Amino acid sequence: MVAQVAAGDTPRLYAFTGDTANARDGIRHDIPKPWLYSTFVIPEDTERLSEVRRLLRTLERDQKATLLVPHDEHSIEDTDVLRWTGP
């Protein structure tokens, strides 16, 4: 999912990555999840996930989207999203 959020004169683009990768670097360097995990624990279409990681990488690079990777606490802390979490 991609969302455009008003931020003054310049809207910001956020890409919610879901379970595509466990860390932002997994998207940036097309690193799949561990083979045992994606084969036996949670069977995944690794080829399709690679395609999605490439799409997300393009959004980040070309559209300046901020990637929000739910399993990567540090990548979320690097964004300004946490300051929007309410009173």
PDB file of N, CA, C and O in Angstrom:
ATOM      1  N   MET A   1       0.842  -1.156   0.000  1.00  0.00           N
ATOM      2  CA  MET A   1       0.000   0.000   0.000  1.00  0.00           C
ATOM      3  C   MET A   1       0.899   1.234   0.000  1.00  0.00           C
ATOM      4  O   MET A   1       1.934   1.266   0.666  1.00  0.00           O
ATOM      5  N   VAL A   2       0.488   2.237  -0.751  1.00  0.00           N
ATOM      6  CA  VAL A   2       1.214   3.495  -0.813  1.00  0.00           C
ATOM      7  C   VAL A   2       0.245   4.603  -0.421  1.00  0.00           C
ATOM      8  O   VAL A   2      -0.910   4.614  -0.847  1.00  0.00           O
ATOM      9  N   ALA A   3       0.729   5.536   0.398  1.00  0.00           N
ATOM     10  CA  ALA A   3      -0.112   6.656   0.822  1.00  0.00           C
ATOM     11  C   ALA A   3       0.650   7.954   0.627  1.00  0.00           C
ATOM     12  O   ALA A   3       1.844   8.043   0.914  1.00  0.00           O
ATOM     13  N   GLN A   4      -0.057   8.953   0.138  1.00  0.00           N
ATOM     14  CA  GLN A   4       0.509  10.289   0.019  1.00  0.00           C
ATOM     15  C   GLN A   4      -0.100  11.121   1.133  1.00  0.00           C
ATOM     16  O   GLN A   4      -1.321  11.174   1.280  1.00  0.00           O
ATOM     17  N   VAL A   5       0.758  11.775   1.924  1.00  0.00           N
ATOM     18  CA  VAL A   5       0.317  12.502   3.102  1.00  0.00           C
ATOM     19  C   VAL A   5       0.704  13.966   2.948  1.00  0.00           C
ATOM     20  O   VAL A   5       1.836  14.288   2.587  1.00  0.00           O
ATOM     21  N   ALA A   6      -0.241  14.836   3.223  1.00  0.00           N
ATOM     22  CA  ALA A   6       0.044  16.263   3.151  1.00  0.00           C
ATOM     23  C   ALA A   6       1.046  16.630   4.242  1.00  0.00           C
ATOM     24  O   ALA A   6       0.894  16.254   5.404  1.00  0.00           O
ATOM     25  N   ALA A   7       2.073  17.372   3.837  1.00  0.00           N
ATOM     26  CA  ALA A   7       3.089  17.824   4.786  1.00  0.00           C
ATOM     27  C   ALA A   7       3.502  19.237   4.377  1.00  0.00           C
ATOM     28  O   ALA A   7       4.562  19.438   3.785  1.00  0.00           O
ATOM     29  N   GLY A   8       2.653  20.210   4.700  1.00  0.00           N
ATOM     30  CA  GLY A   8       2.919  21.573   4.262  1.00  0.00           C
ATOM     31  C   GLY A   8       2.763  21.678   2.758  1.00  0.00           C
ATOM     32  O   GLY A   8       1.781  21.194   2.196  1.00  0.00           O
ATOM     33  N   ASP A   9       3.722  22.305   2.110  1.00  0.00           N
ATOM     34  CA  ASP A   9       3.670  22.486   0.654  1.00  0.00           C
ATOM     35  C   ASP A   9       4.125  21.255  -0.110  1.00  0.00           C
ATOM     36  O   ASP A   9       3.868  21.138  -1.308  1.00  0.00           O
ATOM     37  N   THR A  10       4.795  20.341   0.568  1.00  0.00           N
ATOM     38  CA  THR A  10       5.343  19.167  -0.106  1.00  0.00           C
ATOM     39  C   THR A  10       4.719  17.897   0.457  1.00  0.00           C
ATOM     40  O   THR A  10       5.020  17.513   1.587  1.00  0.00           O
ATOM     41  N   PRO A  11       3.854  17.239  -0.313  1.00  0.00           N
ATOM     42  CA  PRO A  11       3.286  15.967   0.169  1.00  0.00           C
ATOM     43  C   PRO A  11       4.363  14.893   0.282  1.00  0.00           C
ATOM     44  O   PRO A  11       5.335  14.898  -0.474  1.00  0.00           O
ATOM     45  N   ARG A  12       4.190  13.983   1.217  1.00  0.00           N
ATOM     46  CA  ARG A  12       5.144  12.899   1.421  1.00  0.00           C
ATOM     47  C   ARG A  12       4.495  11.592   0.996  1.00  0.00           C
ATOM     48  O   ARG A  12       3.295  11.385   1.176  1.00  0.00           O
ATOM     49  N   LEU A  13       5.321  10.706   0.422  1.00  0.00           N
ATOM     50  CA  LEU A  13       4.854   9.412  -0.050  1.00  0.00           C
ATOM     51  C   LEU A  13       5.401   8.329   0.870  1.00  0.00           C
ATOM     52  O   LEU A  13       6.605   8.270   1.118  1.00  0.00           O
ATOM     53  N   TYR A  14       4.517   7.471   1.376  1.00  0.00           N
ATOM     54  CA  TYR A  14       4.905   6.374   2.248  1.00  0.00           C
ATOM     55  C   TYR A  14       4.496   5.057   1.604  1.00  0.00           C
ATOM     56  O   TYR A  14       3.381   4.922   1.100  1.00  0.00           O
ATOM     57  N   ALA A  15       5.402   4.090   1.625  1.00  0.00           N
ATOM     58  CA  ALA A  15       5.124   2.752   1.093  1.00  0.00           C
ATOM     59  C   ALA A  15       5.151   1.765   2.259  1.00  0.00           C
ATOM     60  O   ALA A  15       6.188   1.555   2.888  1.00  0.00           O
ATOM     61  N   PHE A  16       4.008   1.171   2.533  1.00  0.00           N
ATOM     62  CA  PHE A  16       3.884   0.163   3.585  1.00  0.00           C
ATOM     63  C   PHE A  16       4.262  -1.179   2.959  1.00  0.00           C
ATOM     64  O   PHE A  16       3.568  -1.663   2.065  1.00  0.00           O
ATOM     65  N   THR A  17       5.341  -1.774   3.415  1.00  0.00           N
ATOM     66  CA  THR A  17       5.923  -2.928   2.737  1.00  0.00           C
ATOM     67  C   THR A  17       5.325  -4.266   3.147  1.00  0.00           C
ATOM     68  O   THR A  17       5.567  -5.269   2.477  1.00  0.00           O
ATOM     69  N   GLY A  18       4.566  -4.309   4.207  1.00  0.00           N
ATOM     70  CA  GLY A  18       3.996  -5.582   4.660  1.00  0.00           C
ATOM     71  C   GLY A  18       5.090  -6.599   4.975  1.00  0.00           C
ATOM     72  O   GLY A  18       6.117  -6.246   5.553  1.00  0.00           O
ATOM     73  N   ASP A  19       4.877  -7.846   4.602  1.00  0.00           N
ATOM     74  CA  ASP A  19       5.838  -8.925   4.892  1.00  0.00           C
ATOM     75  C   ASP A  19       6.784  -9.198   3.722  1.00  0.00           C
ATOM     76  O   ASP A  19       7.314 -10.302   3.593  1.00  0.00           O
ATOM     77  N   THR A  20       6.993  -8.204   2.880  1.00  0.00           N
ATOM     78  CA  THR A  20       7.877  -8.379   1.722  1.00  0.00           C
ATOM     79  C   THR A  20       9.306  -8.676   2.143  1.00  0.00           C
ATOM     80  O   THR A  20      10.014  -9.429   1.474  1.00  0.00           O
ATOM     81  N   ALA A  21       9.726  -8.087   3.250  1.00  0.00           N
ATOM     82  CA  ALA A  21      11.085  -8.291   3.767  1.00  0.00           C
ATOM     83  C   ALA A  21      11.058  -8.089   5.273  1.00  0.00           C
ATOM     84  O   ALA A  21      10.132  -7.483   5.813  1.00  0.00           O
ATOM     85  N   ASN A  22      12.076  -8.599   5.941  1.00  0.00           N
ATOM     86  CA  ASN A  22      12.160  -8.430   7.388  1.00  0.00           C
ATOM     87  C   ASN A  22      12.895  -7.166   7.783  1.00  0.00           C
ATOM     88  O   ASN A  22      12.857  -6.770   8.948  1.00  0.00           O
ATOM     89  N   ALA A  23      13.570  -6.518   6.826  1.00  0.00           N
ATOM     90  CA  ALA A  23      14.329  -5.307   7.109  1.00  0.00           C
ATOM     91  C   ALA A  23      14.396  -4.448   5.850  1.00  0.00           C
ATOM     92  O   ALA A  23      14.271  -4.953   4.734  1.00  0.00           O
ATOM     93  N   ARG A  24      14.592  -3.152   6.040  1.00  0.00           N
ATOM     94  CA  ARG A  24      14.684  -2.232   4.908  1.00  0.00           C
ATOM     95  C   ARG A  24      15.809  -2.626   3.963  1.00  0.00           C
ATOM     96  O   ARG A  24      15.654  -2.509   2.748  1.00  0.00           O
ATOM     97  N   ASP A  25      16.945  -3.093   4.492  1.00  0.00           N
ATOM     98  CA  ASP A  25      18.048  -3.522   3.630  1.00  0.00           C
ATOM     99  C   ASP A  25      17.654  -4.718   2.767  1.00  0.00           C
ATOM    100  O   ASP A  25      18.199  -4.894   1.677  1.00  0.00           O
ATOM    101  N   GLY A  26      16.723  -5.537   3.234  1.00  0.00           N
ATOM    102  CA  GLY A  26      16.231  -6.647   2.426  1.00  0.00           C
ATOM    103  C   GLY A  26      15.581  -6.150   1.150  1.00  0.00           C
ATOM    104  O   GLY A  26      15.661  -6.802   0.109  1.00  0.00           O
ATOM    105  N   ILE A  27      14.935  -4.991   1.233  1.00  0.00           N
ATOM    106  CA  ILE A  27      14.325  -4.383   0.052  1.00  0.00           C
ATOM    107  C   ILE A  27      15.397  -3.713  -0.795  1.00  0.00           C
ATOM    108  O   ILE A  27      15.442  -3.897  -2.012  1.00  0.00           O
ATOM    109  N   ARG A  28      16.249  -2.945  -0.157  1.00  0.00           N
ATOM    110  CA  ARG A  28      17.265  -2.188  -0.899  1.00  0.00           C
ATOM    111  C   ARG A  28      18.255  -3.084  -1.643  1.00  0.00           C
ATOM    112  O   ARG A  28      18.773  -2.699  -2.691  1.00  0.00           O
ATOM    113  N   HIS A  29      18.518  -4.277  -1.107  1.00  0.00           N
ATOM    114  CA  HIS A  29      19.520  -5.171  -1.716  1.00  0.00           C
ATOM    115  C   HIS A  29      18.907  -6.484  -2.210  1.00  0.00           C
ATOM    116  O   HIS A  29      19.628  -7.431  -2.522  1.00  0.00           O
ATOM    117  N   ASP A  30      17.577  -6.536  -2.280  1.00  0.00           N
ATOM    118  CA  ASP A  30      16.844  -7.722  -2.739  1.00  0.00           C
ATOM    119  C   ASP A  30      17.298  -8.993  -2.021  1.00  0.00           C
ATOM    120  O   ASP A  30      17.650  -9.996  -2.643  1.00  0.00           O
ATOM    121  N   ILE A  31      17.277  -8.916  -0.704  1.00  0.00           N
ATOM    122  CA  ILE A  31      17.668 -10.050   0.143  1.00  0.00           C
ATOM    123  C   ILE A  31      16.390 -10.782   0.564  1.00  0.00           C
ATOM    124  O   ILE A  31      15.545 -10.203   1.247  1.00  0.00           O
ATOM    125  N   PRO A  32      16.245 -12.040   0.166  1.00  0.00           N
ATOM    126  CA  PRO A  32      15.038 -12.781   0.552  1.00  0.00           C
ATOM    127  C   PRO A  32      15.088 -13.191   2.023  1.00  0.00           C
ATOM    128  O   PRO A  32      16.131 -13.123   2.674  1.00  0.00           O
ATOM    129  N   LYS A  33      13.949 -13.610   2.516  1.00  0.00           N
ATOM    130  CA  LYS A  33      13.907 -14.168   3.869  1.00  0.00           C
ATOM    131  C   LYS A  33      14.665 -15.496   3.851  1.00  0.00           C
ATOM    132  O   LYS A  33      14.874 -16.069   2.781  1.00  0.00           O
ATOM    133  N   PRO A  34      15.075 -15.989   5.011  1.00  0.00           N
ATOM    134  CA  PRO A  34      15.810 -17.261   5.041  1.00  0.00           C
ATOM    135  C   PRO A  34      15.042 -18.382   4.335  1.00  0.00           C
ATOM    136  O   PRO A  34      13.820 -18.482   4.448  1.00  0.00           O
ATOM    137  N   TRP A  35      15.773 -19.211   3.616  1.00  0.00           N
ATOM    138  CA  TRP A  35      15.189 -20.276   2.803  1.00  0.00           C
ATOM    139  C   TRP A  35      14.291 -21.205   3.625  1.00  0.00           C
ATOM    140  O   TRP A  35      13.172 -21.503   3.207  1.00  0.00           O
ATOM    141  N   LEU A  36      14.760 -21.665   4.782  1.00  0.00           N
ATOM    142  CA  LEU A  36      13.945 -22.569   5.600  1.00  0.00           C
ATOM    143  C   LEU A  36      12.626 -21.924   5.997  1.00  0.00           C
ATOM    144  O   LEU A  36      11.575 -22.564   5.970  1.00  0.00           O
ATOM    145  N   TYR A  37      12.693 -20.664   6.361  1.00  0.00           N
ATOM    146  CA  TYR A  37      11.492 -19.938   6.769  1.00  0.00           C
ATOM    147  C   TYR A  37      10.503 -19.851   5.612  1.00  0.00           C
ATOM    148  O   TYR A  37       9.335 -20.207   5.767  1.00  0.00           O
ATOM    149  N   SER A  38      10.962 -19.377   4.448  1.00  0.00           N
ATOM    150  CA  SER A  38      10.034 -19.153   3.338  1.00  0.00           C
ATOM    151  C   SER A  38       9.639 -20.438   2.614  1.00  0.00           C
ATOM    152  O   SER A  38       8.747 -20.429   1.765  1.00  0.00           O
ATOM    153  N   THR A  39      10.297 -21.530   2.946  1.00  0.00           N
ATOM    154  CA  THR A  39       9.938 -22.812   2.343  1.00  0.00           C
ATOM    155  C   THR A  39       9.035 -23.639   3.255  1.00  0.00           C
ATOM    156  O   THR A  39       8.060 -24.232   2.793  1.00  0.00           O
ATOM    157  N   PHE A  40       9.359 -23.679   4.550  1.00  0.00           N
ATOM    158  CA  PHE A  40       8.639 -24.579   5.463  1.00  0.00           C
ATOM    159  C   PHE A  40       7.772 -23.878   6.503  1.00  0.00           C
ATOM    160  O   PHE A  40       6.679 -24.358   6.802  1.00  0.00           O
ATOM    161  N   VAL A  41       8.226 -22.755   7.062  1.00  0.00           N
ATOM    162  CA  VAL A  41       7.459 -22.098   8.122  1.00  0.00           C
ATOM    163  C   VAL A  41       6.271 -21.348   7.519  1.00  0.00           C
ATOM    164  O   VAL A  41       5.120 -21.620   7.862  1.00  0.00           O
ATOM    165  N   ILE A  42       6.548 -20.425   6.640  1.00  0.00           N
ATOM    166  CA  ILE A  42       5.521 -19.677   5.916  1.00  0.00           C
ATOM    167  C   ILE A  42       5.855 -19.777   4.435  1.00  0.00           C
ATOM    168  O   ILE A  42       6.621 -18.958   3.927  1.00  0.00           O
ATOM    169  N   PRO A  43       5.300 -20.759   3.731  1.00  0.00           N
ATOM    170  CA  PRO A  43       5.616 -20.900   2.299  1.00  0.00           C
ATOM    171  C   PRO A  43       5.265 -19.625   1.529  1.00  0.00           C
ATOM    172  O   PRO A  43       4.142 -19.124   1.605  1.00  0.00           O
ATOM    173  N   GLU A  44       6.248 -19.113   0.789  1.00  0.00           N
ATOM    174  CA  GLU A  44       6.081 -17.867   0.054  1.00  0.00           C
ATOM    175  C   GLU A  44       6.553 -18.039  -1.383  1.00  0.00           C
ATOM    176  O   GLU A  44       7.373 -18.907  -1.683  1.00  0.00           O
ATOM    177  N   ASP A  45       6.035 -17.216  -2.246  1.00  0.00           N
ATOM    178  CA  ASP A  45       6.476 -17.177  -3.635  1.00  0.00           C
ATOM    179  C   ASP A  45       7.686 -16.239  -3.687  1.00  0.00           C
ATOM    180  O   ASP A  45       7.531 -15.026  -3.829  1.00  0.00           O
ATOM    181  N   THR A  46       8.872 -16.800  -3.573  1.00  0.00           N
ATOM    182  CA  THR A  46      10.085 -15.991  -3.459  1.00  0.00           C
ATOM    183  C   THR A  46      10.347 -15.158  -4.710  1.00  0.00           C
ATOM    184  O   THR A  46      10.887 -14.056  -4.617  1.00  0.00           O
ATOM    185  N   GLU A  47       9.969 -15.672  -5.872  1.00  0.00           N
ATOM    186  CA  GLU A  47      10.154 -14.905  -7.113  1.00  0.00           C
ATOM    187  C   GLU A  47       9.259 -13.658  -7.113  1.00  0.00           C
ATOM    188  O   GLU A  47       9.698 -12.568  -7.479  1.00  0.00           O
ATOM    189  N   ARG A  48       8.011 -13.834  -6.700  1.00  0.00           N
ATOM    190  CA  ARG A  48       7.093 -12.693  -6.646  1.00  0.00           C
ATOM    191  C   ARG A  48       7.547 -11.675  -5.611  1.00  0.00           C
ATOM    192  O   ARG A  48       7.481 -10.471  -5.861  1.00  0.00           O
ATOM    193  N   LEU A  49       8.008 -12.137  -4.455  1.00  0.00           N
ATOM    194  CA  LEU A  49       8.487 -11.209  -3.431  1.00  0.00           C
ATOM    195  C   LEU A  49       9.687 -10.412  -3.927  1.00  0.00           C
ATOM    196  O   LEU A  49       9.837  -9.241  -3.578  1.00  0.00           O
ATOM    197  N   SER A  50      10.536 -11.026  -4.729  1.00  0.00           N
ATOM    198  CA  SER A  50      11.663 -10.320  -5.317  1.00  0.00           C
ATOM    199  C   SER A  50      11.172  -9.203  -6.239  1.00  0.00           C
ATOM    200  O   SER A  50      11.729  -8.105  -6.239  1.00  0.00           O
ATOM    201  N   GLU A  51      10.137  -9.480  -7.019  1.00  0.00           N
ATOM    202  CA  GLU A  51       9.549  -8.458  -7.894  1.00  0.00           C
ATOM    203  C   GLU A  51       9.008  -7.292  -7.071  1.00  0.00           C
ATOM    204  O   GLU A  51       9.199  -6.131  -7.432  1.00  0.00           O
ATOM    205  N   VAL A  52       8.336  -7.602  -5.971  1.00  0.00           N
ATOM    206  CA  VAL A  52       7.763  -6.558  -5.123  1.00  0.00           C
ATOM    207  C   VAL A  52       8.881  -5.741  -4.469  1.00  0.00           C
ATOM    208  O   VAL A  52       8.771  -4.519  -4.365  1.00  0.00           O
ATOM    209  N   ARG A  53       9.950  -6.401  -4.029  1.00  0.00           N
ATOM    210  CA  ARG A  53      11.081  -5.665  -3.445  1.00  0.00           C
ATOM    211  C   ARG A  53      11.682  -4.698  -4.465  1.00  0.00           C
ATOM    212  O   ARG A  53      12.046  -3.574  -4.119  1.00  0.00           O
ATOM    213  N   ARG A  54      11.785  -5.135  -5.720  1.00  0.00           N
ATOM    214  CA  ARG A  54      12.307  -4.242  -6.767  1.00  0.00           C
ATOM    215  C   ARG A  54      11.373  -3.044  -6.974  1.00  0.00           C
ATOM    216  O   ARG A  54      11.841  -1.917  -7.141  1.00  0.00           O
ATOM    217  N   LEU A  55      10.075  -3.277  -6.965  1.00  0.00           N
ATOM    218  CA  LEU A  55       9.114  -2.185  -7.098  1.00  0.00           C
ATOM    219  C   LEU A  55       9.263  -1.188  -5.946  1.00  0.00           C
ATOM    220  O   LEU A  55       9.293   0.023  -6.164  1.00  0.00           O
ATOM    221  N   LEU A  56       9.354  -1.706  -4.724  1.00  0.00           N
ATOM    222  CA  LEU A  56       9.509  -0.837  -3.558  1.00  0.00           C
ATOM    223  C   LEU A  56      10.813  -0.046  -3.620  1.00  0.00           C
ATOM    224  O   LEU A  56      10.851   1.134  -3.271  1.00  0.00           O
ATOM    225  N   ARG A  57      11.873  -0.702  -4.064  1.00  0.00           N
ATOM    226  CA  ARG A  57      13.174  -0.028  -4.203  1.00  0.00           C
ATOM    227  C   ARG A  57      13.058   1.112  -5.222  1.00  0.00           C
ATOM    228  O   ARG A  57      13.626   2.185  -5.014  1.00  0.00           O
ATOM    229  N   THR A  58      12.337   0.890  -6.307  1.00  0.00           N
ATOM    230  CA  THR A  58      12.134   1.927  -7.313  1.00  0.00           C
ATOM    231  C   THR A  58      11.314   3.083  -6.745  1.00  0.00           C
ATOM    232  O   THR A  58      11.623   4.246  -7.006  1.00  0.00           O
ATOM    233  N   LEU A  59      10.278   2.777  -5.975  1.00  0.00           N
ATOM    234  CA  LEU A  59       9.491   3.834  -5.334  1.00  0.00           C
ATOM    235  C   LEU A  59      10.356   4.681  -4.419  1.00  0.00           C
ATOM    236  O   LEU A  59      10.246   5.907  -4.406  1.00  0.00           O
ATOM    237  N   GLU A  60      11.220   4.023  -3.651  1.00  0.00           N
ATOM    238  CA  GLU A  60      12.097   4.765  -2.739  1.00  0.00           C
ATOM    239  C   GLU A  60      13.075   5.635  -3.533  1.00  0.00           C
ATOM    240  O   GLU A  60      13.259   6.810  -3.218  1.00  0.00           O
ATOM    241  N   ARG A  61      13.684   5.072  -4.535  1.00  0.00           N
ATOM    242  CA  ARG A  61      14.714   5.783  -5.298  1.00  0.00           C
ATOM    243  C   ARG A  61      14.122   6.876  -6.182  1.00  0.00           C
ATOM    244  O   ARG A  61      14.570   8.021  -6.132  1.00  0.00           O
ATOM    245  N   ASP A  62      13.127   6.537  -6.986  1.00  0.00           N
ATOM    246  CA  ASP A  62      12.629   7.466  -7.995  1.00  0.00           C
ATOM    247  C   ASP A  62      11.533   8.404  -7.491  1.00  0.00           C
ATOM    248  O   ASP A  62      11.466   9.560  -7.910  1.00  0.00           O
ATOM    249  N   GLN A  63      10.686   7.920  -6.607  1.00  0.00           N
ATOM    250  CA  GLN A  63       9.578   8.732  -6.108  1.00  0.00           C
ATOM    251  C   GLN A  63       9.847   9.292  -4.709  1.00  0.00           C
ATOM    252  O   GLN A  63       9.011   9.999  -4.146  1.00  0.00           O
ATOM    253  N   LYS A  64      11.018   8.971  -4.155  1.00  0.00           N
ATOM    254  CA  LYS A  64      11.405   9.446  -2.810  1.00  0.00           C
ATOM    255  C   LYS A  64      10.415   8.988  -1.745  1.00  0.00           C
ATOM    256  O   LYS A  64      10.164   9.698  -0.771  1.00  0.00           O
ATOM    257  N   ALA A  65       9.858   7.797  -1.940  1.00  0.00           N
ATOM    258  CA  ALA A  65       8.925   7.239  -0.957  1.00  0.00           C
ATOM    259  C   ALA A  65       9.693   6.794   0.280  1.00  0.00           C
ATOM    260  O   ALA A  65      10.825   6.321   0.187  1.00  0.00           O
ATOM    261  N   THR A  66       9.074   6.949   1.419  1.00  0.00           N
ATOM    262  CA  THR A  66       9.617   6.440   2.666  1.00  0.00           C
ATOM    263  C   THR A  66       9.082   5.027   2.849  1.00  0.00           C
ATOM    264  O   THR A  66       7.870   4.811   2.867  1.00  0.00           O
ATOM    265  N   LEU A  67       9.996   4.059   2.986  1.00  0.00           N
ATOM    266  CA  LEU A  67       9.588   2.664   3.183  1.00  0.00           C
ATOM    267  C   LEU A  67       9.297   2.427   4.656  1.00  0.00           C
ATOM    268  O   LEU A  67      10.112   2.758   5.517  1.00  0.00           O
ATOM    269  N   LEU A  68       8.150   1.860   4.939  1.00  0.00           N
ATOM    270  CA  LEU A  68       7.778   1.501   6.309  1.00  0.00           C
ATOM    271  C   LEU A  68       7.732  -0.023   6.388  1.00  0.00           C
ATOM    272  O   LEU A  68       6.782  -0.659   5.930  1.00  0.00           O
ATOM    273  N   VAL A  69       8.783  -0.592   6.982  1.00  0.00           N
ATOM    274  CA  VAL A  69       8.936  -2.049   7.080  1.00  0.00           C
ATOM    275  C   VAL A  69       8.550  -2.444   8.507  1.00  0.00           C
ATOM    276  O   VAL A  69       9.288  -2.141   9.444  1.00  0.00           O
ATOM    277  N   PRO A  70       7.407  -3.116   8.690  1.00  0.00           N
ATOM    278  CA  PRO A  70       6.902  -3.372  10.034  1.00  0.00           C
ATOM    279  C   PRO A  70       7.826  -4.204  10.918  1.00  0.00           C
ATOM    280  O   PRO A  70       7.780  -4.071  12.141  1.00  0.00           O
ATOM    281  N   HIS A  71       8.660  -5.055  10.331  1.00  0.00           N
ATOM    282  CA  HIS A  71       9.551  -5.887  11.142  1.00  0.00           C
ATOM    283  C   HIS A  71      10.888  -5.209  11.429  1.00  0.00           C
ATOM    284  O   HIS A  71      11.743  -5.798  12.090  1.00  0.00           O
ATOM    285  N   ASP A  72      11.083  -3.988  10.947  1.00  0.00           N
ATOM    286  CA  ASP A  72      12.353  -3.281  11.102  1.00  0.00           C
ATOM    287  C   ASP A  72      12.128  -2.017  11.921  1.00  0.00           C
ATOM    288  O   ASP A  72      11.907  -0.935  11.379  1.00  0.00           O
ATOM    289  N   GLU A  73      12.190  -2.181  13.231  1.00  0.00           N
ATOM    290  CA  GLU A  73      11.926  -1.075  14.151  1.00  0.00           C
ATOM    291  C   GLU A  73      12.836   0.121  13.878  1.00  0.00           C
ATOM    292  O   GLU A  73      12.400   1.269  13.963  1.00  0.00           O
ATOM    293  N   HIS A  74      14.095  -0.149  13.550  1.00  0.00           N
ATOM    294  CA  HIS A  74      15.042   0.942  13.320  1.00  0.00           C
ATOM    295  C   HIS A  74      14.680   1.757  12.087  1.00  0.00           C
ATOM    296  O   HIS A  74      14.850   2.976  12.084  1.00  0.00           O
ATOM    297  N   SER A  75      14.185   1.108  11.041  1.00  0.00           N
ATOM    298  CA  SER A  75      13.808   1.866   9.845  1.00  0.00           C
ATOM    299  C   SER A  75      12.613   2.766  10.136  1.00  0.00           C
ATOM    300  O   SER A  75      12.528   3.869   9.595  1.00  0.00           O
ATOM    301  N   ILE A  76      11.702   2.320  10.968  1.00  0.00           N
ATOM    302  CA  ILE A  76      10.553   3.152  11.323  1.00  0.00           C
ATOM    303  C   ILE A  76      10.995   4.303  12.221  1.00  0.00           C
ATOM    304  O   ILE A  76      10.507   5.424  12.078  1.00  0.00           O
ATOM    305  N   GLU A  77      11.911   4.035  13.140  1.00  0.00           N
ATOM    306  CA  GLU A  77      12.429   5.100  13.997  1.00  0.00           C
ATOM    307  C   GLU A  77      13.152   6.177  13.187  1.00  0.00           C
ATOM    308  O   GLU A  77      13.208   7.330  13.615  1.00  0.00           O
ATOM    309  N   ASP A  78      13.701   5.823  12.032  1.00  0.00           N
ATOM    310  CA  ASP A  78      14.400   6.783  11.171  1.00  0.00           C
ATOM    311  C   ASP A  78      13.437   7.723  10.441  1.00  0.00           C
ATOM    312  O   ASP A  78      13.873   8.698   9.830  1.00  0.00           O
ATOM    313  N   THR A  79      12.151   7.443  10.498  1.00  0.00           N
ATOM    314  CA  THR A  79      11.161   8.279   9.814  1.00  0.00           C
ATOM    315  C   THR A  79      10.523   9.232  10.815  1.00  0.00           C
ATOM    316  O   THR A  79      10.817   9.187  12.010  1.00  0.00           O
ATOM    317  N   ASP A  80       9.649  10.093  10.312  1.00  0.00           N
ATOM    318  CA  ASP A  80       8.919  10.996  11.201  1.00  0.00           C
ATOM    319  C   ASP A  80       7.534  10.460  11.540  1.00  0.00           C
ATOM    320  O   ASP A  80       6.705  11.201  12.068  1.00  0.00           O
ATOM    321  N   VAL A  81       7.266   9.195  11.249  1.00  0.00           N
ATOM    322  CA  VAL A  81       5.947   8.615  11.475  1.00  0.00           C
ATOM    323  C   VAL A  81       5.605   8.561  12.969  1.00  0.00           C
ATOM    324  O   VAL A  81       4.457   8.801  13.342  1.00  0.00           O
ATOM    325  N   LEU A  82       6.561   8.255  13.810  1.00  0.00           N
ATOM    326  CA  LEU A  82       6.279   8.080  15.232  1.00  0.00           C
ATOM    327  C   LEU A  82       5.727   9.343  15.875  1.00  0.00           C
ATOM    328  O   LEU A  82       4.960   9.260  16.834  1.00  0.00           O
ATOM    329  N   ARG A  83       6.102  10.507  15.364  1.00  0.00           N
ATOM    330  CA  ARG A  83       5.580  11.729  15.984  1.00  0.00           C
ATOM    331  C   ARG A  83       4.100  11.944  15.697  1.00  0.00           C
ATOM    332  O   ARG A  83       3.472  12.816  16.298  1.00  0.00           O
ATOM    333  N   TRP A  84       3.530  11.145  14.769  1.00  0.00           N
ATOM    334  CA  TRP A  84       2.119  11.255  14.418  1.00  0.00           C
ATOM    335  C   TRP A  84       1.257  10.290  15.196  1.00  0.00           C
ATOM    336  O   TRP A  84       0.066  10.187  14.905  1.00  0.00           O
ATOM    337  N   THR A  85       1.784   9.589  16.155  1.00  0.00           N
ATOM    338  CA  THR A  85       1.060   8.495  16.789  1.00  0.00           C
ATOM    339  C   THR A  85       0.077   8.943  17.862  1.00  0.00           C
ATOM    340  O   THR A  85      -0.377   8.114  18.651  1.00  0.00           O
ATOM    341  N   GLY A  86      -0.258  10.198  17.916  1.00  0.00           N
ATOM    342  CA  GLY A  86      -1.295  10.634  18.843  1.00  0.00           C
ATOM    343  C   GLY A  86      -0.752  11.429  20.010  1.00  0.00           C
ATOM    344  O   GLY A  86       0.450  11.672  20.111  1.00  0.00           O
ATOM    345  N   PRO A  87      -1.663  11.834  20.899  1.00  0.00           N
ATOM    346  CA  PRO A  87      -1.291  12.702  22.028  1.00  0.00           C
ATOM    347  C   PRO A  87      -0.429  12.002  23.057  1.00  0.00           C
ATOM    348  O   PRO A  87      -0.044  12.610  24.056  1.00  0.00           O
TER     349      PRO A  87
END
